[in-house]
Amino acid sequence: MKYDFETLISRKNVGASKWNLMQKLNKDINEEIVPFSIADMEFKNPPEIIEGLKKYMDASVFGYTEATEDYYKAVCNWMERRHDWKIEKEWITEFSGVVPALFTIVRALTNEEDGVLVMTPVYYPFYKAIEAGNRKIVKSSLKLCEDHYEIDFKDFEEKASLESTKLFILCSPHNPVGRVWSKEELIKIGKICIDNNVLIVADEIHFDLIMPEYKHMVFANISKEFASNSVICTAPSKTFNLAGLQASNIIIPNKRIRDKVLHEKMITIGNAGLNIFGYKACEIAYNECEEWLNELIQVIHQNKKLVEGFMKANLPEVKVINLEGTYLQWLDFSAIEKDHKALEKFMRMEALMFLDEGYIFGKEGIGFERINLACPTKILEKALERLLEAVKKCYK
């Protein structure tokens, strides 16, 4: 490989969120332990971004900064090159992140007491964005079928047809269950929502992180009708490990919907753009780092296979849910420990595995763990061996 996906950089005592959380949860943790929770990577950033930002810093004044034509061109070109999706720069609204955008979008496109539909288990900030605006969470539970999840379309349509349901937040690819929705599934979702006057907000932040056997379809790219009824949330942050630079591009083809979002954004956070380095890092990433991404996907796929093989050989009680997209593996530990609080304690104190507990994604996640595979393979191997020894000690 051209790029380095083997060197681990310690992020202890530098303000890294998941490393700080690990130390709070277990103060006796040793230097070799790495957390596998919050969705950022334990890899070096693409060198093109690092070098590009250095050059930019040498030639820049760090004043108020807006998106440039080069920035918009980079975003538009990426969407067309990587996703075969032709967009216009006017469709793009920059936010400091997809989560802040979701809070704004829910307020902009719904009223208090309106229902907002989600397919659970799901990324937990969705719940917060809905509840913060005094909206109602409407849940349609996904169905676990062997090693993957499917949509319960009968239930989904029933929930979408409720008079109070006005918005659906689609997670695509789905976090935490790792599904890459097929075009057929997305068409069915889109038609149900249009038939019931339900707007769709598609969180597609992981849309670049697709396993080799699968293909992601941008929801708005399916048809003009779907584009007109949707908001697409994208960012370079997951793809290139840039979450700390706080840059996202919310793409809204429908001007009426876009104006509502922009109006709410102005009311709640003012005329705020991105961090000056967020603009430049996004531009560099989309222009220069596609080869890095292609190698990254190979490493994630390798780590996926490692987890599958390890569990099959050593802990067959753990059900591995097939990872189609994202770098977040969903694992069912309920056959080992049914009490999710006991499972959480075991992971943190015995196995020294700092994962995202399944229950934070909703009651459907109880008994599950979400492990971040975006790390050097040797680090993952050590963690799995540590997990095996802890299971032998405590459960066998």
Residue, then its C-alpha position, 0 to 999 in steps of 0.5 A: m500500500k502507498y499509505d500508512f494504515e499501521t502506525l498508531i498515534s496515541r491520542k491520550n491527553v490531547g482532548a480526543s473525545k473517546w480517549n477521554l471517555m475511556q479514561k473516565l470509565n476506567k482510570d486504571i487503563n494502561e497505555e496499550i488500550v485503544p478505544f473502539s467507540i466514537a466514530d472517528m479513526e485511529f489512522k493518520n489523516p491523508p498526507e495530502i490534507i496535512e501538507g495542503l493545510k500547512k501550505y495554506m496556513d503559510a499563505s493565509v490570514f485567519g479571518y472571516t472566511e466563506a466558501t470559494e468557487d473552488y470549494y463548491k467545485a470540489v464538492c460538486n465534482w466529488m458527488e459526480r465522480r464518486h456517486d454519479w450524482k450531478i448537483e448544483k452549487e446553489w443546493i449546498t448549505e454548509f453546516s459545522g456538522v451533520v448533527p447540528a444540521l439535523f437539529t436545525i432541519v427538524r425545527a425548520l421542516t416540522n412543528e411542535e408535536d409533529g411526528v418524526l419517523v426513524m428506523t431503529p436501532v439508529y444513531y442516537p443523536f437522531y432521538k436528541a434532534i427530535e426531542a429537543g424541538n418538542r417533536k415526537i419520535v415515531k419508531s419503526s423497528l428493523k427486522l433482524c434476519e440471520d446476519h442482516y437487517e431488513i425493513d418492516f415495510k408494513d410497519f413503516e407504511e403504517k407509521a408513515s401514514l399517521e397524520s402526525t408523521k411529517l418527516f422521516i430521517l433515513c440513515s443511509p448507510h445505516n448506523p449502527v446495523g451496517r446496511v447499505w440499502s438497495k435501490e429497490e428498498l429506497i424506491k419503496i421508502g420514497k414512494i411511501c413517504i411521498d404518498n403520505n406527504v412525509l419529507i425525507v432527510a437522508d443522513e448519508i455521512h457514511f456514503d463513501l465507506i462502502m464494502p467492495e461487494y456493495k454499492h451506495m445509492v444517493f437517495a436524491n439521485i434516484s428520481k427528480e421526484f425524490a430529490s424534490n422531497s429530500v434533504i441529503c446530509t453529507a460530510p468529508s468527516k467520516t471519509f477522511n477522519l476530519a470530524g474535528l474540523q467540523a465541516s458538512n455539506i447539506i444538499i437540498p435540491n428543492k428551493r422551497i425546502r432549502d429556504k426554510v432550512l436557511h431561514e431556521k439556520m439564520i434564526t438559531i445560529g446566525n450566518a455561520g459558515l465553516n471553520i476556515f480549515g474545514y473549507k480547505a480540508c474538504e476541498i483538498a480531500y475531495n480533490e486529492c485523496e480518493e486513492w487514500l480512501n480506496e486503500l482505507i476501504q481495503v483495510i476496513h474490509q480486512n478488519k471486517k473479515l478478521v472479526e468474522g473469522f475470529m468470532k466464528a473460530n473462538l466465540p461462535e456465540v457472538k452473532v456478527i451482523n454483516l457489514e455492508g457500509t460504514y466502519l462500524q461493526w454490529l455484534d450481538f452478545s446476548a447469548i453470552e450475557k443477557d443483562h446489558k448493564a452487566l455486559e457493559k461492565f464486563m466490556r469495560m472492566e474485564a475485557l477492557m473493550f471500550l465500545d459503543e453499547g447497543y442500548i444507546f441506539g434504542k431498546e432494539g440494541i440491547g445486548f449488542e455492541r458497536i465496534n469501530l473497525a477504523c484502526p490498525t489491524k494489529i490493534l484490533e487483533k490484540a483487542l479480540e484476543r483480550l476479549l476472548e481471554a476475558v470471556k473464558k475467565c468470566y463466562k466459561 
